[in-house]
Amino acid sequence: MEWEKLLNSSRRKNKNKIATSNESQEIINKTYNKTEWRQEIERDFDRILFATPTRRLADKTQVYPLDRNDSVRTRLTHSHEVANFARGIGMRLAFDHKQEIFGALDELVAKRDVPALLAAIGLAHDLGNPPFGHQGEAAMRDWFRLHLEPLIAQSAEAPAQPIYNDFYEFDGNSQTIRLVTKLQILNDRFGLNLTYATLSALIKYPRNSYSSPKNKWKKHGYFYSEYKIIQDVWNETGLREGVRHPFTYIMEACDDIAYSILDAEDTVKKTLASYQDLINHLRCWEEGNDEVINQVIKETEEKNSEYEALRQALSPAELNDMSMQMFRVKCSAAMINCVVEAFCHHSQNMLTGECDIKDLLSKSRARTLGNALKNFDKTRGYRHKSVLELELKGANYIQGLMDMLWIGIHGHKTQREREKEQQTCQEKRDEYRSNSPFGRYVYSQISENYRRIFEDEDDELPVLYKEAQLLSDAISGMTDGYLITLHDELKSLYEYESRQQK
């Protein structure tokens, strides 16, 4: 692999434009250069920042569903923090390790494109996640296994088509790729029309759900519906199935750093544990023999001791907050330094295309610290009774809404006209239900963008696949609050219609 191709700043839309004469293109370039001061990859970050799905992350769960404390992180604050870490690492690589990592790569590209690309994929990495975090993904998978499998077995489509694994193993990472390439429309069918570099680095797991082995990654990174787009992206950047963009390792490491440290801070902020609980947990981890853990604790305690007089006047909650803020600073710096060091050490191996590294943090000196923090988050935060109760409620809301949306989606008459002769009796009943007042109303509540893509007559995907995808698009695009509101509204209408039919 070559950095020139991995940082390809061309766009899919430009590749598909009708060629203009050299003279006309020269005029366009001159005009463009006078008005546009950003690098193409820098424009990607801006497109993501101002996109509607990014703003929706403000009402999507990071760890604690429906939390009323504004200081507790949402998906949006988490994404900005990941982008911040990633941009910082990009600056370090471009300025301090430019020759070592990028060799003869153009100075402008290295110093502007590298930080911008890492910031862009950090900001976008969670865009496809459904409401209620990973519990939301699990709820969607369970619903599809329960409801989709019987329909496929009854349909005229090949029952054993493995492409439906896209839904049985639904993953927000694949939904992110679909969102930025198709669903979030600017003025055509190219989504946000991001550069090839950004798209390739955003594919967290370079495998599909239906044919790729799970040798290195259990999760998949793109759906069957985006297969041709992914092949184009890989052709333009020199990547292929099973081979990650080197910067994807950095983005993943920044995600791990952000949630392991900052989820611990949120756990303390919610009084599910204290700062001292965290320090004791780290000191006992592997009997206190880890150099990075010991250094982080030492630096944090030394800094906190400088404010001893002030600390005596603080309440226990304020003391926890202040202590955790200093821990966050020292721990983040230590883990980022370790990731930079690990990337420099392994970067040449990553360029061979035969890299056997699963994730970068596990190859760094901070791996023990990362494992200790994740264990603290899991035992003190994620498994707390209050969190599990809210996650269960969120899962019930998601599956209940999927039940009702499916009435309006499955058998929708505009999608069945070409196949009327092949419909079974059960499918006809489904079509009738989708055309009922409730079915029509439910269908109208789905995003117009998503419905337009679903109704595209040129799309030759199997009908049931498109129906399942419209459902997953609709759910994934909702915020926690909107999903609950819509669920309660539709539930009352559905119950009313059911009584009327009786």
Backbone torsions as a table, in degrees:
resi	resn	phi	psi	omega
1	MET	NA	151.9	-179.5
2	GLU	-126.0	141.0	-178.0
3	TRP	-62.9	-32.2	179.4
4	GLU	-59.1	-37.6	178.7
5	LYS	-82.0	-37.1	179.4
6	LEU	-64.5	-25.3	178.2
7	LEU	-105.2	31.9	-179.4
8	ASN	-61.0	116.7	-175.7
9	SER	-96.9	11.8	174.7
10	SER	-75.2	165.5	-178.1
11	ARG	-125.8	152.0	-179.1
12	ARG	-60.1	-39.6	-177.7
13	LYS	-62.6	-43.3	-179.9
14	ASN	-61.7	-35.7	-178.8
15	LYS	-66.7	-28.7	-176.8
16	ASN	-96.8	1.0	178.8
17	LYS	-70.7	153.0	173.6
18	ILE	-69.7	130.9	-177.3
19	ALA	-61.7	137.2	176.3
20	THR	-102.6	164.8	177.7
21	SER	-66.8	156.6	180.0
22	ASN	-58.8	-37.7	-178.8
23	GLU	-66.1	-45.2	179.8
24	SER	-64.7	-40.3	-179.9
25	GLN	-65.2	-36.1	179.0
26	GLU	-64.3	-39.6	178.0
27	ILE	-64.5	-43.4	179.9
28	ILE	-61.0	-44.5	-179.1
29	ASN	-62.5	-42.3	-179.7
30	LYS	-63.3	-43.6	179.2
31	THR	-63.8	-43.8	-178.0
32	TYR	-62.1	-45.3	-176.5
33	ASN	-64.1	-25.4	-180.0
34	LYS	-77.8	-25.2	-174.1
35	THR	-109.1	-16.9	-176.0
36	GLU	-114.5	116.7	-178.6
37	TRP	-102.1	-8.0	-177.0
38	ARG	-87.2	149.9	167.1
39	GLN	-68.6	154.0	-179.0
40	GLU	-58.7	-41.4	-178.7
41	ILE	-70.5	-30.6	173.9
42	GLU	-63.7	-34.0	177.7
43	ARG	-66.6	-30.0	177.5
44	ASP	-59.4	-46.8	179.9
45	PHE	-58.1	-43.1	-178.8
46	ASP	-65.5	-39.6	178.7
47	ARG	-62.5	-41.9	179.4
48	ILE	-67.7	-42.8	-177.4
49	LEU	-59.3	-41.0	-175.3
50	PHE	-92.5	1.5	-179.4
51	ALA	-74.8	144.8	-179.0
52	THR	-57.7	-43.3	179.8
53	PRO	-58.9	-28.6	177.5
54	THR	-66.6	-44.0	179.1
55	ARG	-64.1	-33.2	-179.5
56	ARG	-64.0	-23.3	179.9
57	LEU	-61.3	-18.8	179.2
58	ALA	-64.5	-21.3	179.4
59	ASP	-120.5	36.7	173.8
60	LYS	-123.1	142.1	-174.3
61	THR	-67.5	135.6	167.1
62	GLN	-93.0	-61.8	176.0
63	VAL	-128.9	-45.5	-172.3
64	TYR	-102.9	104.6	-175.5
65	PRO	-63.8	139.9	171.3
66	LEU	54.1	33.0	-177.6
67	ASP	-73.6	136.2	-177.4
68	ARG	-89.1	-9.0	179.3
69	ASN	-81.2	113.7	-177.3
70	ASP	-64.8	-18.7	-179.5
71	SER	-78.8	-18.3	178.9
72	VAL	-77.5	139.4	-169.6
73	ARG	-72.6	145.4	170.3
74	THR	-107.4	-179.6	175.8
75	ARG	-62.3	-30.9	-178.6
76	LEU	-69.8	-49.6	179.5
77	THR	-63.7	-38.7	176.7
78	HIS	-60.4	-44.4	-178.4
79	SER	-65.1	-39.7	176.7
80	HIS	-64.6	-36.4	179.4
81	GLU	-68.9	-40.9	176.1
82	VAL	-62.4	-43.8	178.9
83	ALA	-61.7	-38.3	179.0
84	ASN	-64.9	-47.2	177.5
85	PHE	-59.8	-45.4	-176.3
86	ALA	-65.3	-43.1	178.0
87	ARG	-61.4	-41.6	179.0
88	GLY	-60.7	-42.3	176.9
89	ILE	-64.9	-40.0	177.4
90	GLY	-59.9	-39.9	177.3
91	MET	-63.9	-42.7	178.8
92	ARG	-60.9	-45.7	-178.0
93	LEU	-66.2	-42.1	-174.8
94	ALA	-73.1	-32.3	-175.7
95	PHE	-100.7	-40.6	-175.3
96	ASP	-93.5	-23.3	-175.1
97	HIS	-129.5	26.2	-173.5
98	LYS	-57.3	-53.1	-176.8
99	GLN	-65.9	-40.6	-177.9
100	GLU	-64.8	-40.2	-175.2
101	ILE	-92.8	-49.2	-168.8
102	PHE	-104.6	-6.7	176.5
103	GLY	57.7	-122.2	-174.2
104	ALA	-86.8	11.5	179.2
105	LEU	-56.4	139.9	-178.5
106	ASP	-51.7	136.6	-177.6
107	GLU	-58.1	-43.6	-178.1
108	LEU	-63.4	-42.9	179.4
109	VAL	-63.1	-46.8	-177.1
110	ALA	-63.4	-47.2	-171.5
111	LYS	-82.0	-17.5	178.3
112	ARG	-112.5	-43.1	-176.4
113	ASP	-73.5	-38.8	-176.1
114	VAL	-62.6	-53.8	177.9
115	PRO	-62.4	-37.8	-178.1
116	ALA	-66.7	-40.9	180.0
117	LEU	-64.4	-44.7	-179.8
118	LEU	-65.2	-38.6	177.1
119	ALA	-65.2	-40.1	-178.0
120	ALA	-63.7	-46.9	-178.5
121	ILE	-72.6	-27.8	174.6
122	GLY	-66.1	-41.1	179.5
123	LEU	-69.3	-35.0	-172.8
124	ALA	-91.1	-8.8	-164.8
125	HIS	-64.0	-22.6	-178.0
126	ASP	-110.0	11.8	-174.3
127	LEU	-59.4	-32.0	-176.2
128	GLY	-88.0	-2.4	-177.8
129	ASN	-67.8	135.8	178.7
130	PRO	-75.1	174.7	175.2
131	PRO	-59.6	155.5	175.8
132	PHE	64.8	30.4	169.3
133	GLY	60.8	-146.4	-176.8
134	HIS	-67.8	-24.8	175.3
135	GLN	-65.1	-32.5	176.7
136	GLY	-65.0	-41.5	176.3
137	GLU	-60.1	-45.3	-179.2
138	ALA	-62.9	-39.7	179.2
139	ALA	-63.7	-39.7	178.4
140	MET	-66.6	-42.4	178.7
141	ARG	-59.5	-45.7	-178.5
142	ASP	-61.5	-41.4	-179.3
143	TRP	-63.5	-44.0	-178.4
144	PHE	-65.6	-40.0	178.7
145	ARG	-63.3	-37.2	-177.1
146	LEU	-75.5	-38.3	-171.1
147	HIS	-105.9	-30.1	-174.3
148	LEU	-83.1	-39.9	-177.7
149	GLU	-56.3	-46.6	179.2
150	PRO	-63.1	-36.2	180.0
151	LEU	-67.3	-39.4	178.8
152	ILE	-64.7	-40.0	180.0
153	ALA	-63.8	-30.6	-177.7
154	GLN	-88.7	-16.6	-170.6
155	SER	-83.0	169.4	177.9
156	ALA	-77.9	-12.2	178.1
157	GLU	-72.6	158.6	179.5
158	ALA	-60.1	116.7	-174.7
159	PRO	-61.8	-29.4	-173.0
160	ALA	-95.5	15.1	-177.8
161	GLN	-59.3	118.7	-176.2
162	PRO	-71.7	-9.7	-178.3
163	ILE	-63.7	-19.2	179.0
164	TYR	-73.0	-7.1	170.5
165	ASN	-59.7	-23.9	175.9
166	ASP	-52.7	-31.3	-177.0
167	PHE	-100.4	-38.0	176.5
168	TYR	-63.6	-27.2	178.6
169	GLU	-119.2	37.6	-175.3
170	PHE	-49.1	136.2	-178.7
171	ASP	-140.1	136.5	-178.5
172	GLY	-65.0	-23.9	179.1
173	ASN	-66.6	-42.2	176.9
174	SER	-66.7	-35.9	178.9
175	GLN	-66.4	-32.2	176.8
176	THR	-61.0	-45.8	179.4
177	ILE	-62.8	-42.2	178.2
178	ARG	-63.1	-41.0	-177.6
179	LEU	-62.0	-47.8	-174.2
180	VAL	-80.3	-18.2	-179.4
181	THR	-99.7	-19.0	-175.7
182	LYS	-136.5	-48.8	-166.1
183	LEU	-76.5	-41.0	-178.4
184	GLN	-84.9	93.2	-169.9
185	ILE	-86.5	133.0	170.0
186	LEU	-87.7	-69.2	176.4
187	ASN	-153.6	20.2	-178.8
188	ASP	-159.8	-157.7	-176.9
189	ARG	-101.9	22.7	-176.4
190	PHE	-107.2	15.3	179.5
191	GLY	61.4	-135.1	176.8
192	LEU	-78.6	-5.1	178.6
193	ASN	51.2	53.7	178.5
194	LEU	-75.9	162.9	-179.9
195	THR	-68.7	159.6	176.6
196	TYR	-59.5	-37.3	-179.6
197	ALA	-60.4	-48.0	-178.7
198	THR	-65.7	-44.7	-179.8
199	LEU	-61.6	-43.6	-177.6
200	SER	-66.6	-38.5	-179.6
201	ALA	-75.6	-17.6	-179.4
202	LEU	-83.1	-12.9	179.3
203	ILE	-78.8	95.0	-172.8
204	LYS	-66.9	-39.9	179.6
205	TYR	-121.2	104.0	-174.2
206	PRO	-78.3	58.8	177.8
207	ARG	-151.9	159.9	176.8
208	ASN	-103.2	176.7	-176.1
209	SER	-90.7	-14.2	-165.4
210	TYR	-111.1	-13.1	179.7
211	SER	-142.8	-18.9	-176.8
212	SER	-80.9	139.8	175.2
213	PRO	-70.2	154.4	-179.5
214	LYS	-94.9	42.1	-174.8
215	ASN	-63.6	-49.4	-175.4
216	LYS	-105.4	-43.3	-177.6
217	TRP	-122.1	128.1	177.5
218	LYS	-75.7	-30.9	-179.0
219	LYS	-84.8	162.3	177.2
220	HIS	-110.7	162.6	-172.9
221	GLY	-117.2	-3.9	177.0
222	TYR	-159.1	155.1	179.5
223	PHE	-90.5	163.3	175.7
224	TYR	-58.2	-34.2	-178.2
225	SER	-64.9	-22.0	179.8
226	GLU	-107.9	14.8	-176.2
227	TYR	-55.3	-46.9	-177.2
228	LYS	-65.9	-36.2	177.8
229	ILE	-64.4	-44.2	-178.8
230	ILE	-63.9	-40.7	178.2
231	GLN	-61.8	-41.0	177.1
232	ASP	-62.3	-44.6	179.6
233	VAL	-61.3	-45.0	-179.6
234	TRP	-66.3	-39.3	178.1
235	ASN	-61.2	-37.7	-176.6
236	GLU	-79.3	-19.0	-176.7
237	THR	-113.5	-4.0	178.6
238	GLY	83.2	15.7	179.6
239	LEU	-100.2	177.0	179.0
240	ARG	-160.6	176.6	178.5
241	GLU	-53.5	131.1	176.7
242	GLY	84.5	-2.4	-177.9
243	VAL	-116.9	119.6	-178.8
244	ARG	-85.2	150.5	165.8
245	HIS	-66.4	135.2	-179.0
246	PRO	-53.5	-35.1	-177.7
247	PHE	-72.0	-18.1	176.6
248	THR	-63.9	-35.0	176.6
249	TYR	-61.5	-39.1	179.7
250	ILE	-68.1	-45.3	178.9
251	MET	-58.3	-44.0	-179.9
252	GLU	-63.8	-40.5	178.7
253	ALA	-64.1	-40.4	178.2
254	CYS	-65.3	-37.6	175.8
255	ASP	-62.0	-44.9	178.8
256	ASP	-63.0	-43.4	179.1
257	ILE	-62.2	-45.8	-176.4
258	ALA	-62.1	-51.2	-174.7
259	TYR	-75.3	-31.3	-178.9
260	SER	-69.0	-42.1	-180.0
261	ILE	-80.3	-48.5	-170.3
262	LEU	-78.2	-27.3	172.6
263	ASP	-68.9	-33.5	174.5
264	ALA	-64.2	-40.8	177.7
265	GLU	-62.6	-41.7	178.1
266	ASP	-66.3	-35.8	177.6
267	THR	-61.8	-42.0	177.2
268	VAL	-69.2	-40.5	-179.3
269	LYS	-61.7	-33.3	178.7
270	LYS	-84.8	6.6	178.7
271	THR	61.2	25.5	173.7
272	LEU	-80.2	-15.7	175.7
273	ALA	-159.8	171.4	179.3
274	SER	-114.7	167.3	175.8
275	TYR	-57.8	-42.3	-178.3
276	GLN	-66.4	-33.0	174.6
277	ASP	-58.9	-42.6	-179.8
278	LEU	-65.1	-46.6	-179.0
279	ILE	-62.3	-43.0	178.4
280	ASN	-63.2	-39.2	178.2
281	HIS	-60.6	-44.4	-178.9
282	LEU	-69.3	-38.4	-179.6
283	ARG	-65.6	-32.0	-178.9
284	CYS	-85.1	-13.2	-176.7
285	TRP	-68.7	124.2	-177.7
286	GLU	50.4	36.4	175.3
287	GLU	57.9	29.5	173.5
288	GLY	69.1	27.8	-176.1
289	ASN	-97.9	2.2	-175.9
290	ASP	-89.0	127.6	-176.0
291	GLU	-63.8	-43.9	-176.8
292	VAL	-68.2	-42.3	177.4
293	ILE	-59.9	-48.0	-178.4
294	ASN	-61.9	-38.5	-179.9
295	GLN	-67.5	-42.0	178.8
296	VAL	-62.8	-45.5	179.1
297	ILE	-62.3	-44.7	-179.1
298	LYS	-59.4	-49.0	-178.3
299	GLU	-66.0	-38.3	179.6
300	THR	-65.8	-46.4	-178.1
301	GLU	-66.3	-38.2	177.9
302	GLU	-63.6	-41.9	-179.4
303	LYS	-68.8	-40.8	179.4
304	ASN	-65.2	-33.3	-179.0
305	SER	-67.4	-21.5	178.4
306	GLU	-66.0	-19.7	-177.1
307	TYR	-112.8	31.6	-175.2
308	GLU	-58.5	-42.4	-178.9
309	ALA	-63.6	-41.3	178.9
310	LEU	-67.7	-38.2	-176.2
311	ARG	-62.3	-30.6	-178.8
312	GLN	-66.5	-21.9	-179.1
313	ALA	-94.4	-0.1	-176.3
314	LEU	-90.3	150.1	172.0
315	SER	-74.7	164.6	178.3
316	PRO	-56.6	-39.0	-179.9
317	ALA	-66.5	-43.1	178.9
318	GLU	-65.7	-37.8	179.4
319	LEU	-64.0	-41.9	176.8
320	ASN	-62.2	-44.7	-178.9
321	ASP	-60.9	-48.6	-177.1
322	MET	-66.1	-41.0	179.8
323	SER	-64.8	-40.7	-179.9
324	MET	-68.6	-33.8	177.2
325	GLN	-61.3	-43.2	179.5
326	MET	-69.9	-36.6	176.2
327	PHE	-61.5	-43.4	179.5
328	ARG	-57.9	-44.1	-178.6
329	VAL	-62.4	-50.4	-175.6
330	LYS	-70.2	-39.4	-177.8
331	CYS	-70.5	-41.6	178.7
332	SER	-60.9	-46.1	-179.3
333	ALA	-60.5	-43.6	-178.7
334	ALA	-64.2	-44.8	-177.1
335	MET	-70.1	-37.8	178.0
336	ILE	-64.9	-42.0	177.3
337	ASN	-59.0	-41.0	179.8
338	CYS	-66.9	-36.8	179.2
339	VAL	-68.5	-42.5	177.1
340	VAL	-59.3	-45.4	179.1
341	GLU	-60.2	-44.4	-179.2
342	ALA	-67.7	-38.8	-179.4
343	PHE	-66.2	-42.7	178.4
344	CYS	-59.9	-37.8	-177.7
345	HIS	-71.3	-35.9	-173.0
346	HIS	-105.1	-1.0	-172.0
347	SER	-60.0	-40.0	-179.4
348	GLN	-66.8	-36.2	176.2
349	ASN	-64.0	-38.5	179.5
350	MET	-64.0	-30.1	-178.2
351	LEU	-77.9	-10.6	-178.4
352	THR	-76.9	-20.9	-175.6
353	GLY	82.9	-1.1	179.7
354	GLU	-116.7	22.2	-175.9
355	CYS	-65.1	130.6	-179.5
356	ASP	-101.3	10.0	-179.6
357	ILE	-73.5	130.3	177.5
358	LYS	-84.4	-47.0	176.0
359	ASP	-149.6	152.5	-171.2
360	LEU	-76.7	-36.6	-176.5
361	LEU	-62.2	-36.3	179.5
362	SER	-69.0	-16.3	178.1
363	LYS	-96.6	2.1	-177.3
364	SER	-103.0	170.3	177.6
365	ARG	-70.4	-11.2	-179.4
366	ALA	-92.1	8.1	-175.2
367	ARG	-62.2	-39.2	-179.5
368	THR	-68.6	-41.8	176.4
369	LEU	-60.9	-44.0	179.0
370	GLY	-60.9	-43.9	179.5
371	ASN	-64.5	-40.0	-179.8
372	ALA	-65.1	-42.9	179.9
373	LEU	-65.6	-42.8	179.8
374	LYS	-63.2	-36.5	177.4
375	ASN	-66.8	-39.3	176.6
376	PHE	-62.7	-46.0	179.3
377	ASP	-58.6	-43.4	-175.6
378	LYS	-68.7	-47.9	-173.2
379	THR	-78.3	-32.6	-176.5
380	ARG	-99.5	-22.5	-175.7
381	GLY	-114.5	-66.5	-171.4
382	TYR	-60.7	-32.3	-175.9
383	ARG	-96.7	7.8	178.0
384	HIS	-65.9	145.4	-175.8
385	LYS	-54.3	-42.9	-177.2
386	SER	-64.6	-36.9	179.5
387	VAL	-70.1	-45.7	-179.8
388	LEU	-62.5	-37.0	179.1
389	GLU	-65.1	-44.4	179.8
390	LEU	-69.0	-35.8	177.0
391	GLU	-63.1	-39.6	178.8
392	LEU	-64.5	-43.0	177.3
393	LYS	-61.6	-42.4	179.1
394	GLY	-61.4	-42.1	178.9
395	ALA	-63.4	-40.3	179.1
396	ASN	-65.9	-39.7	177.3
397	TYR	-62.0	-45.6	-178.5
398	ILE	-61.7	-49.5	-176.7
399	GLN	-68.9	-33.9	175.9
400	GLY	-65.8	-41.1	178.6
401	LEU	-69.4	-36.6	176.8
402	MET	-61.6	-39.4	176.1
403	ASP	-56.0	-46.1	-175.1
404	MET	-75.8	-40.0	178.1
405	LEU	-64.4	-34.3	-178.6
406	TRP	-62.4	-30.4	177.8
407	ILE	-60.4	-39.6	-179.9
408	GLY	-82.2	-19.8	-175.2
409	ILE	-94.9	-51.7	-172.7
410	HIS	-69.9	122.4	-179.4
411	GLY	81.3	14.5	179.4
412	HIS	-54.2	130.3	-166.7
413	LYS	-61.6	-32.8	-179.3
414	THR	-68.3	-19.1	179.7
415	GLN	-94.6	-11.5	-174.0
416	ARG	-106.3	-6.1	-173.2
417	GLU	-58.4	-37.8	-177.6
418	ARG	-75.6	-10.1	-173.9
419	GLU	-123.9	18.8	-174.5
420	LYS	-57.5	-37.1	-176.7
421	GLU	-69.6	-20.1	-176.5
422	GLN	-99.5	-0.2	-175.9
423	GLN	-72.2	143.3	173.7
424	THR	-87.4	170.3	179.0
425	CYS	-61.2	-40.5	-179.8
426	GLN	-62.4	-40.9	-179.8
427	GLU	-65.3	-34.0	178.2
428	LYS	-66.8	-38.9	177.3
429	ARG	-64.4	-39.6	177.4
430	ASP	-62.0	-40.8	-179.8
431	GLU	-63.4	-40.4	179.4
432	TYR	-61.7	-43.6	-179.5
433	ARG	-63.8	-40.3	-179.0
434	SER	-66.5	-22.4	-178.8
435	ASN	-98.4	7.9	175.3
436	SER	-74.4	165.1	178.2
437	PRO	-53.9	-42.8	179.6
438	PHE	-66.5	-43.4	-180.0
439	GLY	-60.7	-43.1	179.3
440	ARG	-65.9	-38.8	-180.0
441	TYR	-66.5	-44.7	179.2
442	VAL	-58.7	-45.8	-178.6
443	TYR	-60.9	-37.2	-178.3
444	SER	-69.2	-17.9	-178.9
445	GLN	-81.6	-10.2	178.8
446	ILE	-81.1	145.0	-178.9
447	SER	-49.2	135.1	179.7
448	GLU	-60.6	-37.3	176.7
449	ASN	-57.6	-47.6	-177.2
450	TYR	-65.7	-39.7	-180.0
451	ARG	-67.1	-38.0	179.7
452	ARG	-62.4	-42.3	178.1
453	ILE	-66.2	-40.6	179.5
454	PHE	-63.0	-37.7	-175.3
455	GLU	-88.2	3.5	-178.8
456	ASP	-62.9	115.9	-177.5
457	GLU	-69.6	-18.8	-179.6
458	ASP	-83.3	-10.1	-179.8
459	ASP	-79.4	116.3	-174.4
460	GLU	-97.3	14.3	176.3
461	LEU	-64.7	152.7	176.9
462	PRO	-56.5	144.7	-174.3
463	VAL	-59.5	-46.2	-179.3
464	LEU	-62.9	-34.7	177.2
465	TYR	-63.0	-45.2	-179.4
466	LYS	-65.2	-37.7	178.8
467	GLU	-65.5	-45.2	178.6
468	ALA	-62.7	-37.0	-178.9
469	GLN	-70.7	-37.7	175.7
470	LEU	-61.2	-40.1	178.5
471	LEU	-64.1	-45.4	179.7
472	SER	-68.3	-34.6	175.5
473	ASP	-61.3	-46.1	-177.0
474	ALA	-62.8	-47.6	-178.1
475	ILE	-67.0	-45.8	-176.8
476	SER	-63.3	-30.0	-177.7
477	GLY	-79.5	-5.4	-177.1
478	MET	-89.5	153.6	170.2
479	THR	-88.0	167.4	178.7
480	ASP	-57.5	-49.6	-175.9
481	GLY	-65.7	-42.6	-179.6
482	TYR	-65.2	-39.8	-179.1
483	LEU	-60.9	-43.7	-179.8
484	ILE	-64.8	-44.2	-179.7
485	THR	-61.3	-47.2	-179.6
486	LEU	-65.4	-40.6	178.7
487	HIS	-57.4	-48.6	-177.2
488	ASP	-67.1	-37.4	178.4
489	GLU	-65.0	-48.9	-177.1
490	LEU	-68.7	-34.1	-178.8
491	LYS	-62.2	-43.0	179.5
492	SER	-65.8	-38.6	178.8
493	LEU	-68.6	-39.9	-179.5
494	TYR	-65.0	-42.2	179.3
495	GLU	-64.7	-37.7	179.0
496	TYR	-65.5	-46.0	-179.8
497	GLU	-64.1	-37.4	179.5
498	SER	-63.2	-39.7	178.0
499	ARG	-66.3	-38.5	-179.7
500	GLN	-64.2	-39.9	-179.4
501	GLN	-67.2	-31.3	178.4
502	LYS	-70.7	NA	NA
